Amino acid sequence: MVDTTGFNGKAWLDAAGHPATEALRIVERYQRRDVGHLDVTLRIDDVKAYTRPWVVTLHLHLLPDTELLEFVCNENERDLRHLN
C-alpha cells in the first residue's frame, strides 16, 4: 500500500483536467494475481474538490518480449543544463 499526501494543488489528476487541491490523498494498493497480471486500485480522496472519495482500478498485463518505452516528465526539470 502506498499512501500519498502533501500535494500542492497546482496539477490535475489526469489529462482530462480533473482538479486536485492541496487536500488530495491517494491510496494505492497493488495485488499480483499471477506472473503476468497486476491489479492496481487507486482511492482518490480530495474533500475540497469532490463530494466523496472515488476508486479507479487498473488491470495491468505483462508484455514480454516488447520494447520498454521511456516516459520523461519535464515538470520542474533541473538536469538538462548539467548534461552538456
HTML snippet that shows the backbone in 3Dmol.js (N, CA, C, O; Angstrom):
<script src="https://3Dmol.org/build/3Dmol-min.js"></script>
<div id="view" style="width:600px;height:400px;position:relative"></div>
<script>
const pdb = `
ATOM      1  N   MET A   1       0.846  -1.174   0.000  1.00  0.00           N
ATOM      2  CA  MET A   1       0.000   0.000   0.000  1.00  0.00           C
ATOM      3  C   MET A   1       0.892   1.238   0.000  1.00  0.00           C
ATOM      4  O   MET A   1       1.901   1.294   0.702  1.00  0.00           O
ATOM      5  N   VAL A   2       0.502   2.222  -0.796  1.00  0.00           N
ATOM      6  CA  VAL A   2       1.202   3.500  -0.842  1.00  0.00           C
ATOM      7  C   VAL A   2       0.180   4.583  -0.534  1.00  0.00           C
ATOM      8  O   VAL A   2      -0.840   4.685  -1.216  1.00  0.00           O
ATOM      9  N   ASP A   3       0.442   5.380   0.472  1.00  0.00           N
ATOM     10  CA  ASP A   3      -0.449   6.466   0.892  1.00  0.00           C
ATOM     11  C   ASP A   3       0.277   7.785   0.624  1.00  0.00           C
ATOM     12  O   ASP A   3       1.296   8.073   1.251  1.00  0.00           O
ATOM     13  N   THR A   4      -0.252   8.589  -0.312  1.00  0.00           N
ATOM     14  CA  THR A   4       0.426   9.813  -0.728  1.00  0.00           C
ATOM     15  C   THR A   4      -0.396  11.044  -0.374  1.00  0.00           C
ATOM     16  O   THR A   4      -1.580  11.129  -0.700  1.00  0.00           O
ATOM     17  N   THR A   5       0.247  11.999   0.300  1.00  0.00           N
ATOM     18  CA  THR A   5      -0.355  13.289   0.630  1.00  0.00           C
ATOM     19  C   THR A   5       0.691  14.373   0.370  1.00  0.00           C
ATOM     20  O   THR A   5       1.790  14.083  -0.103  1.00  0.00           O
ATOM     21  N   GLY A   6       0.348  15.596   0.676  1.00  0.00           N
ATOM     22  CA  GLY A   6       1.312  16.689   0.537  1.00  0.00           C
ATOM     23  C   GLY A   6       1.343  17.299  -0.850  1.00  0.00           C
ATOM     24  O   GLY A   6       2.362  17.865  -1.247  1.00  0.00           O
ATOM     25  N   PHE A   7       0.266  17.202  -1.589  1.00  0.00           N
ATOM     26  CA  PHE A   7       0.189  17.794  -2.915  1.00  0.00           C
ATOM     27  C   PHE A   7       0.064  19.311  -2.807  1.00  0.00           C
ATOM     28  O   PHE A   7      -0.402  19.823  -1.790  1.00  0.00           O
ATOM     29  N   ASN A   8       0.479  20.032  -3.851  1.00  0.00           N
ATOM     30  CA  ASN A   8       0.429  21.494  -3.801  1.00  0.00           C
ATOM     31  C   ASN A   8      -0.814  22.082  -4.453  1.00  0.00           C
ATOM     32  O   ASN A   8      -1.007  23.297  -4.401  1.00  0.00           O
ATOM     33  N   GLY A   9      -1.661  21.265  -5.064  1.00  0.00           N
ATOM     34  CA  GLY A   9      -2.894  21.751  -5.655  1.00  0.00           C
ATOM     35  C   GLY A   9      -2.721  22.446  -6.994  1.00  0.00           C
ATOM     36  O   GLY A   9      -3.664  23.068  -7.484  1.00  0.00           O
ATOM     37  N   LYS A  10      -1.552  22.359  -7.594  1.00  0.00           N
ATOM     38  CA  LYS A  10      -1.288  23.040  -8.857  1.00  0.00           C
ATOM     39  C   LYS A  10      -1.400  22.130 -10.078  1.00  0.00           C
ATOM     40  O   LYS A  10      -1.195  22.586 -11.203  1.00  0.00           O
ATOM     41  N   ALA A  11      -1.718  20.871  -9.880  1.00  0.00           N
ATOM     42  CA  ALA A  11      -1.774  19.927 -11.003  1.00  0.00           C
ATOM     43  C   ALA A  11      -3.154  19.300 -11.105  1.00  0.00           C
ATOM     44  O   ALA A  11      -3.932  19.318 -10.151  1.00  0.00           O
ATOM     45  N   TRP A  12      -3.443  18.752 -12.266  1.00  0.00           N
ATOM     46  CA  TRP A  12      -4.672  17.991 -12.469  1.00  0.00           C
ATOM     47  C   TRP A  12      -4.396  16.533 -12.165  1.00  0.00           C
ATOM     48  O   TRP A  12      -3.243  16.105 -12.123  1.00  0.00           O
ATOM     49  N   LEU A  13      -5.458  15.772 -11.953  1.00  0.00           N
ATOM     50  CA  LEU A  13      -5.310  14.335 -11.722  1.00  0.00           C
ATOM     51  C   LEU A  13      -4.995  13.581 -13.005  1.00  0.00           C
ATOM     52  O   LEU A  13      -4.333  12.544 -12.980  1.00  0.00           O
ATOM     53  N   ASP A  14      -5.477  14.113 -14.135  1.00  0.00           N
ATOM     54  CA  ASP A  14      -5.283  13.419 -15.410  1.00  0.00           C
ATOM     55  C   ASP A  14      -5.334  14.407 -16.563  1.00  0.00           C
ATOM     56  O   ASP A  14      -5.515  15.607 -16.356  1.00  0.00           O
ATOM     57  N   ALA A  15      -5.173  13.901 -17.773  1.00  0.00           N
ATOM     58  CA  ALA A  15      -5.167  14.746 -18.966  1.00  0.00           C
ATOM     59  C   ALA A  15      -6.547  15.330 -19.267  1.00  0.00           C
ATOM     60  O   ALA A  15      -6.652  16.294 -20.025  1.00  0.00           O
ATOM     61  N   ALA A  16      -7.596  14.769 -18.694  1.00  0.00           N
ATOM     62  CA  ALA A  16      -8.950  15.294 -18.898  1.00  0.00           C
ATOM     63  C   ALA A  16      -9.216  16.539 -18.059  1.00  0.00           C
ATOM     64  O   ALA A  16     -10.231  17.207 -18.255  1.00  0.00           O
ATOM     65  N   GLY A  17      -8.328  16.857 -17.134  1.00  0.00           N
ATOM     66  CA  GLY A  17      -8.456  18.073 -16.343  1.00  0.00           C
ATOM     67  C   GLY A  17      -9.217  17.932 -15.043  1.00  0.00           C
ATOM     68  O   GLY A  17      -9.720  18.925 -14.516  1.00  0.00           O
ATOM     69  N   HIS A  18      -9.316  16.719 -14.508  1.00  0.00           N
ATOM     70  CA  HIS A  18      -9.956  16.572 -13.196  1.00  0.00           C
ATOM     71  C   HIS A  18      -9.099  17.292 -12.154  1.00  0.00           C
ATOM     72  O   HIS A  18      -7.903  17.021 -12.042  1.00  0.00           O
ATOM     73  N   PRO A  19      -9.702  18.202 -11.395  1.00  0.00           N
ATOM     74  CA  PRO A  19      -8.923  19.039 -10.482  1.00  0.00           C
ATOM     75  C   PRO A  19      -8.446  18.309  -9.234  1.00  0.00           C
ATOM     76  O   PRO A  19      -8.995  17.280  -8.838  1.00  0.00           O
ATOM     77  N   ALA A  20      -7.420  18.869  -8.638  1.00  0.00           N
ATOM     78  CA  ALA A  20      -6.901  18.388  -7.361  1.00  0.00           C
ATOM     79  C   ALA A  20      -6.489  19.605  -6.546  1.00  0.00           C
ATOM     80  O   ALA A  20      -6.083  20.626  -7.101  1.00  0.00           O
ATOM     81  N   THR A  21      -6.594  19.493  -5.245  1.00  0.00           N
ATOM     82  CA  THR A  21      -6.196  20.577  -4.352  1.00  0.00           C
ATOM     83  C   THR A  21      -5.116  20.063  -3.407  1.00  0.00           C
ATOM     84  O   THR A  21      -4.688  18.913  -3.501  1.00  0.00           O
ATOM     85  N   GLU A  22      -4.686  20.921  -2.506  1.00  0.00           N
ATOM     86  CA  GLU A  22      -3.674  20.509  -1.525  1.00  0.00           C
ATOM     87  C   GLU A  22      -4.230  19.490  -0.525  1.00  0.00           C
ATOM     88  O   GLU A  22      -3.465  18.905   0.242  1.00  0.00           O
ATOM     89  N   ALA A  23      -5.541  19.272  -0.521  1.00  0.00           N
ATOM     90  CA  ALA A  23      -6.163  18.285   0.373  1.00  0.00           C
ATOM     91  C   ALA A  23      -6.175  16.879  -0.223  1.00  0.00           C
ATOM     92  O   ALA A  23      -6.666  15.947   0.414  1.00  0.00           O
ATOM     93  N   LEU A  24      -5.649  16.712  -1.421  1.00  0.00           N
ATOM     94  CA  LEU A  24      -5.672  15.420  -2.109  1.00  0.00           C
ATOM     95  C   LEU A  24      -4.913  14.347  -1.329  1.00  0.00           C
ATOM     96  O   LEU A  24      -3.832  14.585  -0.791  1.00  0.00           O
ATOM     97  N   ARG A  25      -5.509  13.175  -1.288  1.00  0.00           N
ATOM     98  CA  ARG A  25      -4.869  11.989  -0.711  1.00  0.00           C
ATOM     99  C   ARG A  25      -5.136  10.831  -1.661  1.00  0.00           C
ATOM    100  O   ARG A  25      -6.284  10.573  -2.021  1.00  0.00           O
ATOM    101  N   ILE A  26      -4.093  10.139  -2.064  1.00  0.00           N
ATOM    102  CA  ILE A  26      -4.233   8.985  -2.948  1.00  0.00           C
ATOM    103  C   ILE A  26      -3.670   7.760  -2.230  1.00  0.00           C
ATOM    104  O   ILE A  26      -2.532   7.772  -1.759  1.00  0.00           O
ATOM    105  N   VAL A  27      -4.474   6.713  -2.154  1.00  0.00           N
ATOM    106  CA  VAL A  27      -4.050   5.449  -1.566  1.00  0.00           C
ATOM    107  C   VAL A  27      -4.001   4.420  -2.697  1.00  0.00           C
ATOM    108  O   VAL A  27      -5.009   4.150  -3.349  1.00  0.00           O
ATOM    109  N   GLU A  28      -2.816   3.853  -2.917  1.00  0.00           N
ATOM    110  CA  GLU A  28      -2.616   2.869  -3.981  1.00  0.00           C
ATOM    111  C   GLU A  28      -2.433   1.490  -3.360  1.00  0.00           C
ATOM    112  O   GLU A  28      -1.688   1.325  -2.394  1.00  0.00           O
ATOM    113  N   ARG A  29      -3.114   0.511  -3.920  1.00  0.00           N
ATOM    114  CA  ARG A  29      -2.964  -0.874  -3.472  1.00  0.00           C
ATOM    115  C   ARG A  29      -2.609  -1.732  -4.683  1.00  0.00           C
ATOM    116  O   ARG A  29      -3.240  -1.639  -5.736  1.00  0.00           O
ATOM    117  N   TYR A  30      -1.597  -2.560  -4.515  1.00  0.00           N
ATOM    118  CA  TYR A  30      -1.100  -3.409  -5.588  1.00  0.00           C
ATOM    119  C   TYR A  30      -1.336  -4.864  -5.228  1.00  0.00           C
ATOM    120  O   TYR A  30      -1.045  -5.300  -4.114  1.00  0.00           O
ATOM    121  N   GLN A  31      -1.875  -5.619  -6.202  1.00  0.00           N
ATOM    122  CA  GLN A  31      -2.085  -7.048  -5.980  1.00  0.00           C
ATOM    123  C   GLN A  31      -1.656  -7.790  -7.239  1.00  0.00           C
ATOM    124  O   GLN A  31      -2.167  -7.536  -8.330  1.00  0.00           O
ATOM    125  N   ARG A  32      -0.724  -8.700  -7.074  1.00  0.00           N
ATOM    126  CA  ARG A  32      -0.250  -9.510  -8.191  1.00  0.00           C
ATOM    127  C   ARG A  32      -1.072 -10.798  -8.224  1.00  0.00           C
ATOM    128  O   ARG A  32      -0.921 -11.673  -7.372  1.00  0.00           O
ATOM    129  N   ARG A  33      -1.952 -10.894  -9.235  1.00  0.00           N
ATOM    130  CA  ARG A  33      -2.805 -12.082  -9.355  1.00  0.00           C
ATOM    131  C   ARG A  33      -2.003 -13.315  -9.713  1.00  0.00           C
ATOM    132  O   ARG A  33      -2.214 -14.389  -9.150  1.00  0.00           O
ATOM    133  N   ASP A  34      -1.080 -13.158 -10.653  1.00  0.00           N
ATOM    134  CA  ASP A  34      -0.198 -14.245 -11.073  1.00  0.00           C
ATOM    135  C   ASP A  34       1.002 -13.600 -11.764  1.00  0.00           C
ATOM    136  O   ASP A  34       1.169 -12.381 -11.703  1.00  0.00           O
ATOM    137  N   VAL A  35       1.836 -14.405 -12.420  1.00  0.00           N
ATOM    138  CA  VAL A  35       3.069 -13.899 -13.016  1.00  0.00           C
ATOM    139  C   VAL A  35       2.808 -12.792 -14.031  1.00  0.00           C
ATOM    140  O   VAL A  35       3.602 -11.855 -14.116  1.00  0.00           O
ATOM    141  N   GLY A  36       1.747 -12.861 -14.790  1.00  0.00           N
ATOM    142  CA  GLY A  36       1.526 -11.902 -15.862  1.00  0.00           C
ATOM    143  C   GLY A  36       0.506 -10.819 -15.604  1.00  0.00           C
ATOM    144  O   GLY A  36       0.206 -10.042 -16.510  1.00  0.00           O
ATOM    145  N   HIS A  37      -0.049 -10.734 -14.388  1.00  0.00           N
ATOM    146  CA  HIS A  37      -1.117  -9.768 -14.134  1.00  0.00           C
ATOM    147  C   HIS A  37      -0.913  -9.021 -12.813  1.00  0.00           C
ATOM    148  O   HIS A  37      -0.562  -9.615 -11.794  1.00  0.00           O
ATOM    149  N   LEU A  38      -1.140  -7.719 -12.855  1.00  0.00           N
ATOM    150  CA  LEU A  38      -1.042  -6.873 -11.673  1.00  0.00           C
ATOM    151  C   LEU A  38      -2.283  -5.998 -11.604  1.00  0.00           C
ATOM    152  O   LEU A  38      -2.611  -5.319 -12.576  1.00  0.00           O
ATOM    153  N   ASP A  39      -2.964  -6.001 -10.495  1.00  0.00           N
ATOM    154  CA  ASP A  39      -4.129  -5.145 -10.273  1.00  0.00           C
ATOM    155  C   ASP A  39      -3.721  -3.980  -9.387  1.00  0.00           C
ATOM    156  O   ASP A  39      -3.108  -4.170  -8.337  1.00  0.00           O
ATOM    157  N   VAL A  40      -4.064  -2.778  -9.815  1.00  0.00           N
ATOM    158  CA  VAL A  40      -3.763  -1.564  -9.058  1.00  0.00           C
ATOM    159  C   VAL A  40      -5.080  -0.868  -8.748  1.00  0.00           C
ATOM    160  O   VAL A  40      -5.866  -0.592  -9.655  1.00  0.00           O
ATOM    161  N   THR A  41      -5.324  -0.583  -7.479  1.00  0.00           N
ATOM    162  CA  THR A  41      -6.519   0.138  -7.065  1.00  0.00           C
ATOM    163  C   THR A  41      -6.083   1.475  -6.468  1.00  0.00           C
ATOM    164  O   THR A  41      -5.266   1.526  -5.549  1.00  0.00           O
ATOM    165  N   LEU A  42      -6.647   2.556  -7.011  1.00  0.00           N
ATOM    166  CA  LEU A  42      -6.346   3.907  -6.536  1.00  0.00           C
ATOM    167  C   LEU A  42      -7.589   4.475  -5.869  1.00  0.00           C
ATOM    168  O   LEU A  42      -8.655   4.522  -6.481  1.00  0.00           O
ATOM    169  N   ARG A  43      -7.462   4.904  -4.627  1.00  0.00           N
ATOM    170  CA  ARG A  43      -8.558   5.576  -3.928  1.00  0.00           C
ATOM    171  C   ARG A  43      -8.191   7.055  -3.864  1.00  0.00           C
ATOM    172  O   ARG A  43      -7.206   7.436  -3.231  1.00  0.00           O
ATOM    173  N   ILE A  44      -8.990   7.874  -4.521  1.00  0.00           N
ATOM    174  CA  ILE A  44      -8.714   9.305  -4.618  1.00  0.00           C
ATOM    175  C   ILE A  44      -9.686  10.038  -3.707  1.00  0.00           C
ATOM    176  O   ILE A  44     -10.903   9.932  -3.860  1.00  0.00           O
ATOM    177  N   ASP A  45      -9.133  10.780  -2.760  1.00  0.00           N
ATOM    178  CA  ASP A  45      -9.946  11.498  -1.776  1.00  0.00           C
ATOM    179  C   ASP A  45      -9.441  12.939  -1.699  1.00  0.00           C
ATOM    180  O   ASP A  45      -8.309  13.189  -1.286  1.00  0.00           O
ATOM    181  N   ASP A  46     -10.288  13.876  -2.099  1.00  0.00           N
ATOM    182  CA  ASP A  46      -9.953  15.300  -2.046  1.00  0.00           C
ATOM    183  C   ASP A  46     -11.212  16.047  -1.619  1.00  0.00           C
ATOM    184  O   ASP A  46     -12.061  16.372  -2.449  1.00  0.00           O
ATOM    185  N   VAL A  47     -11.325  16.315  -0.331  1.00  0.00           N
ATOM    186  CA  VAL A  47     -12.549  16.906   0.216  1.00  0.00           C
ATOM    187  C   VAL A  47     -12.830  18.308  -0.307  1.00  0.00           C
ATOM    188  O   VAL A  47     -13.970  18.769  -0.249  1.00  0.00           O
ATOM    189  N   LYS A  48     -11.812  18.992  -0.816  1.00  0.00           N
ATOM    190  CA  LYS A  48     -12.008  20.335  -1.355  1.00  0.00           C
ATOM    191  C   LYS A  48     -12.449  20.324  -2.819  1.00  0.00           C
ATOM    192  O   LYS A  48     -12.925  21.341  -3.324  1.00  0.00           O
ATOM    193  N   ALA A  49     -12.299  19.191  -3.507  1.00  0.00           N
ATOM    194  CA  ALA A  49     -12.640  19.122  -4.930  1.00  0.00           C
ATOM    195  C   ALA A  49     -13.812  18.190  -5.217  1.00  0.00           C
ATOM    196  O   ALA A  49     -14.509  18.379  -6.215  1.00  0.00           O
ATOM    197  N   TYR A  50     -14.050  17.182  -4.367  1.00  0.00           N
ATOM    198  CA  TYR A  50     -15.070  16.172  -4.641  1.00  0.00           C
ATOM    199  C   TYR A  50     -15.922  15.919  -3.405  1.00  0.00           C
ATOM    200  O   TYR A  50     -15.460  16.071  -2.275  1.00  0.00           O
ATOM    201  N   THR A  51     -17.165  15.533  -3.635  1.00  0.00           N
ATOM    202  CA  THR A  51     -18.090  15.323  -2.516  1.00  0.00           C
ATOM    203  C   THR A  51     -17.830  14.021  -1.774  1.00  0.00           C
ATOM    204  O   THR A  51     -18.194  13.889  -0.605  1.00  0.00           O
ATOM    205  N   ARG A  52     -17.204  13.060  -2.443  1.00  0.00           N
ATOM    206  CA  ARG A  52     -16.875  11.794  -1.790  1.00  0.00           C
ATOM    207  C   ARG A  52     -15.676  11.167  -2.493  1.00  0.00           C
ATOM    208  O   ARG A  52     -15.398  11.499  -3.645  1.00  0.00           O
ATOM    209  N   PRO A  53     -14.969  10.277  -1.827  1.00  0.00           N
ATOM    210  CA  PRO A  53     -13.836   9.591  -2.462  1.00  0.00           C
ATOM    211  C   PRO A  53     -14.311   8.720  -3.625  1.00  0.00           C
ATOM    212  O   PRO A  53     -15.464   8.291  -3.664  1.00  0.00           O
ATOM    213  N   TRP A  54     -13.411   8.470  -4.561  1.00  0.00           N
ATOM    214  CA  TRP A  54     -13.729   7.572  -5.666  1.00  0.00           C
ATOM    215  C   TRP A  54     -12.547   6.666  -5.941  1.00  0.00           C
ATOM    216  O   TRP A  54     -11.410   6.961  -5.572  1.00  0.00           O
ATOM    217  N   VAL A  55     -12.845   5.553  -6.600  1.00  0.00           N
ATOM    218  CA  VAL A  55     -11.857   4.488  -6.792  1.00  0.00           C
ATOM    219  C   VAL A  55     -11.675   4.207  -8.276  1.00  0.00           C
ATOM    220  O   VAL A  55     -12.637   4.155  -9.041  1.00  0.00           O
ATOM    221  N   VAL A  56     -10.413   4.028  -8.663  1.00  0.00           N
ATOM    222  CA  VAL A  56     -10.055   3.622 -10.023  1.00  0.00           C
ATOM    223  C   VAL A  56      -9.297   2.306  -9.906  1.00  0.00           C
ATOM    224  O   VAL A  56      -8.387   2.179  -9.086  1.00  0.00           O
ATOM    225  N   THR A  57      -9.674   1.321 -10.731  1.00  0.00           N
ATOM    226  CA  THR A  57      -8.986   0.041 -10.733  1.00  0.00           C
ATOM    227  C   THR A  57      -8.355  -0.184 -12.098  1.00  0.00           C
ATOM    228  O   THR A  57      -9.014  -0.043 -13.128  1.00  0.00           O
ATOM    229  N   LEU A  58      -7.076  -0.535 -12.099  1.00  0.00           N
ATOM    230  CA  LEU A  58      -6.337  -0.820 -13.325  1.00  0.00           C
ATOM    231  C   LEU A  58      -5.930  -2.287 -13.314  1.00  0.00           C
ATOM    232  O   LEU A  58      -5.465  -2.803 -12.297  1.00  0.00           O
ATOM    233  N   HIS A  59      -6.106  -2.950 -14.443  1.00  0.00           N
ATOM    234  CA  HIS A  59      -5.680  -4.340 -14.595  1.00  0.00           C
ATOM    235  C   HIS A  59      -4.536  -4.334 -15.603  1.00  0.00           C
ATOM    236  O   HIS A  59      -4.754  -4.165 -16.803  1.00  0.00           O
ATOM    237  N   LEU A  60      -3.321  -4.520 -15.105  1.00  0.00           N
ATOM    238  CA  LEU A  60      -2.132  -4.445 -15.947  1.00  0.00           C
ATOM    239  C   LEU A  60      -1.667  -5.839 -16.334  1.00  0.00           C
ATOM    240  O   LEU A  60      -1.757  -6.787 -15.554  1.00  0.00           O
ATOM    241  N   HIS A  61      -1.161  -5.941 -17.573  1.00  0.00           N
ATOM    242  CA  HIS A  61      -0.709  -7.225 -18.111  1.00  0.00           C
ATOM    243  C   HIS A  61       0.755  -7.128 -18.497  1.00  0.00           C
ATOM    244  O   HIS A  61       1.188  -6.134 -19.078  1.00  0.00           O
ATOM    245  N   LEU A  62       1.515  -8.163 -18.172  1.00  0.00           N
ATOM    246  CA  LEU A  62       2.904  -8.254 -18.569  1.00  0.00           C
ATOM    247  C   LEU A  62       2.978  -8.488 -20.077  1.00  0.00           C
ATOM    248  O   LEU A  62       2.286  -9.356 -20.611  1.00  0.00           O
ATOM    249  N   LEU A  63       3.819  -7.711 -20.758  1.00  0.00           N
ATOM    250  CA  LEU A  63       4.016  -7.865 -22.193  1.00  0.00           C
ATOM    251  C   LEU A  63       5.467  -8.261 -22.443  1.00  0.00           C
ATOM    252  O   LEU A  63       6.301  -7.405 -22.738  1.00  0.00           O
ATOM    253  N   PRO A  64       5.775  -9.553 -22.328  1.00  0.00           N
ATOM    254  CA  PRO A  64       7.166  -9.984 -22.522  1.00  0.00           C
ATOM    255  C   PRO A  64       7.603  -9.801 -23.973  1.00  0.00           C
ATOM    256  O   PRO A  64       6.779  -9.771 -24.887  1.00  0.00           O
ATOM    257  N   ASP A  65       8.901  -9.680 -24.162  1.00  0.00           N
ATOM    258  CA  ASP A  65       9.493  -9.529 -25.492  1.00  0.00           C
ATOM    259  C   ASP A  65       9.005  -8.287 -26.218  1.00  0.00           C
ATOM    260  O   ASP A  65       8.878  -8.300 -27.443  1.00  0.00           O
ATOM    261  N   THR A  66       8.730  -7.219 -25.487  1.00  0.00           N
ATOM    262  CA  THR A  66       8.371  -5.943 -26.108  1.00  0.00           C
ATOM    263  C   THR A  66       9.368  -4.888 -25.651  1.00  0.00           C
ATOM    264  O   THR A  66      10.110  -5.086 -24.688  1.00  0.00           O
ATOM    265  N   GLU A  67       9.371  -3.786 -26.348  1.00  0.00           N
ATOM    266  CA  GLU A  67      10.306  -2.709 -26.027  1.00  0.00           C
ATOM    267  C   GLU A  67       9.767  -1.880 -24.865  1.00  0.00           C
ATOM    268  O   GLU A  67       8.585  -1.539 -24.831  1.00  0.00           O
ATOM    269  N   LEU A  68      10.626  -1.565 -23.931  1.00  0.00           N
ATOM    270  CA  LEU A  68      10.258  -0.727 -22.800  1.00  0.00           C
ATOM    271  C   LEU A  68      10.345   0.722 -23.240  1.00  0.00           C
ATOM    272  O   LEU A  68      11.401   1.173 -23.683  1.00  0.00           O
ATOM    273  N   LEU A  69       9.249   1.453 -23.122  1.00  0.00           N
ATOM    274  CA  LEU A  69       9.214   2.843 -23.543  1.00  0.00           C
ATOM    275  C   LEU A  69       9.478   3.753 -22.351  1.00  0.00           C
ATOM    276  O   LEU A  69       8.931   3.548 -21.268  1.00  0.00           O
ATOM    277  N   GLU A  70      10.307   4.744 -22.559  1.00  0.00           N
ATOM    278  CA  GLU A  70      10.665   5.685 -21.501  1.00  0.00           C
ATOM    279  C   GLU A  70       9.677   6.838 -21.482  1.00  0.00           C
ATOM    280  O   GLU A  70       9.257   7.316 -22.536  1.00  0.00           O
ATOM    281  N   PHE A  71       9.306   7.287 -20.293  1.00  0.00           N
ATOM    282  CA  PHE A  71       8.465   8.473 -20.129  1.00  0.00           C
ATOM    283  C   PHE A  71       9.277   9.506 -19.390  1.00  0.00           C
ATOM    284  O   PHE A  71       9.840   9.218 -18.334  1.00  0.00           O
ATOM    285  N   VAL A  72       9.344  10.710 -19.934  1.00  0.00           N
ATOM    286  CA  VAL A  72      10.113  11.787 -19.324  1.00  0.00           C
ATOM    287  C   VAL A  72       9.145  12.875 -18.881  1.00  0.00           C
ATOM    288  O   VAL A  72       8.348  13.373 -19.676  1.00  0.00           O
ATOM    289  N   CYS A  73       9.221  13.234 -17.624  1.00  0.00           N
ATOM    290  CA  CYS A  73       8.406  14.311 -17.086  1.00  0.00           C
ATOM    291  C   CYS A  73       9.261  15.575 -17.054  1.00  0.00           C
ATOM    292  O   CYS A  73      10.302  15.608 -16.399  1.00  0.00           O
ATOM    293  N   ASN A  74       8.823  16.606 -17.755  1.00  0.00           N
ATOM    294  CA  ASN A  74       9.600  17.841 -17.833  1.00  0.00           C
ATOM    295  C   ASN A  74       9.222  18.866 -16.769  1.00  0.00           C
ATOM    296  O   ASN A  74       9.837  19.929 -16.696  1.00  0.00           O
ATOM    297  N   GLU A  75       8.229  18.566 -15.951  1.00  0.00           N
ATOM    298  CA  GLU A  75       7.848  19.494 -14.896  1.00  0.00           C
ATOM    299  C   GLU A  75       8.981  19.603 -13.877  1.00  0.00           C
ATOM    300  O   GLU A  75       9.457  18.590 -13.366  1.00  0.00           O
ATOM    301  N   ASN A  76       9.398  20.790 -13.591  1.00  0.00           N
ATOM    302  CA  ASN A  76      10.436  21.058 -12.602  1.00  0.00           C
ATOM    303  C   ASN A  76      11.780  20.426 -12.990  1.00  0.00           C
ATOM    304  O   ASN A  76      12.567  20.056 -12.119  1.00  0.00           O
ATOM    305  N   GLU A  77      12.037  20.303 -14.286  1.00  0.00           N
ATOM    306  CA  GLU A  77      13.257  19.688 -14.796  1.00  0.00           C
ATOM    307  C   GLU A  77      14.455  20.596 -14.499  1.00  0.00           C
ATOM    308  O   GLU A  77      14.430  21.783 -14.824  1.00  0.00           O
ATOM    309  N   ARG A  78      15.498  20.041 -13.883  1.00  0.00           N
ATOM    310  CA  ARG A  78      16.662  20.828 -13.491  1.00  0.00           C
ATOM    311  C   ARG A  78      17.979  20.200 -13.938  1.00  0.00           C
ATOM    312  O   ARG A  78      19.046  20.718 -13.608  1.00  0.00           O
ATOM    313  N   ASP A  79      17.926  19.091 -14.683  1.00  0.00           N
ATOM    314  CA  ASP A  79      19.141  18.361 -15.021  1.00  0.00           C
ATOM    315  C   ASP A  79      19.731  18.697 -16.384  1.00  0.00           C
ATOM    316  O   ASP A  79      20.935  18.543 -16.585  1.00  0.00           O
ATOM    317  N   LEU A  80      18.910  19.152 -17.320  1.00  0.00           N
ATOM    318  CA  LEU A  80      19.366  19.328 -18.698  1.00  0.00           C
ATOM    319  C   LEU A  80      20.597  20.213 -18.813  1.00  0.00           C
ATOM    320  O   LEU A  80      21.482  19.929 -19.621  1.00  0.00           O
ATOM    321  N   ARG A  81      20.673  21.263 -18.036  1.00  0.00           N
ATOM    322  CA  ARG A  81      21.817  22.179 -18.119  1.00  0.00           C
ATOM    323  C   ARG A  81      23.128  21.512 -17.696  1.00  0.00           C
ATOM    324  O   ARG A  81      24.207  21.977 -18.063  1.00  0.00           O
ATOM    325  N   HIS A  82      23.038  20.426 -16.927  1.00  0.00           N
ATOM    326  CA  HIS A  82      24.230  19.720 -16.472  1.00  0.00           C
ATOM    327  C   HIS A  82      24.689  18.626 -17.446  1.00  0.00           C
ATOM    328  O   HIS A  82      25.750  18.033 -17.249  1.00  0.00           O
ATOM    329  N   LEU A  83      23.910  18.358 -18.481  1.00  0.00           N
ATOM    330  CA  LEU A  83      24.219  17.272 -19.408  1.00  0.00           C
ATOM    331  C   LEU A  83      25.075  17.726 -20.589  1.00  0.00           C
ATOM    332  O   LEU A  83      25.480  16.878 -21.385  1.00  0.00           O
ATOM    333  N   ASN A  84      25.363  18.980 -20.742  1.00  0.00           N
ATOM    334  CA  ASN A  84      26.144  19.479 -21.873  1.00  0.00           C
ATOM    335  C   ASN A  84      27.642  19.370 -21.625  1.00  0.00           C
ATOM    336  O   ASN A  84      28.439  19.748 -22.483  1.00  0.00           O
TER     337      ASN A  84
END
`;
const viewer = $3Dmol.createViewer("view");
viewer.addModel(pdb, "pdb");
viewer.setStyle({}, {cartoon: {color: "spectrum"}});
viewer.zoomTo();
viewer.render();
</script>
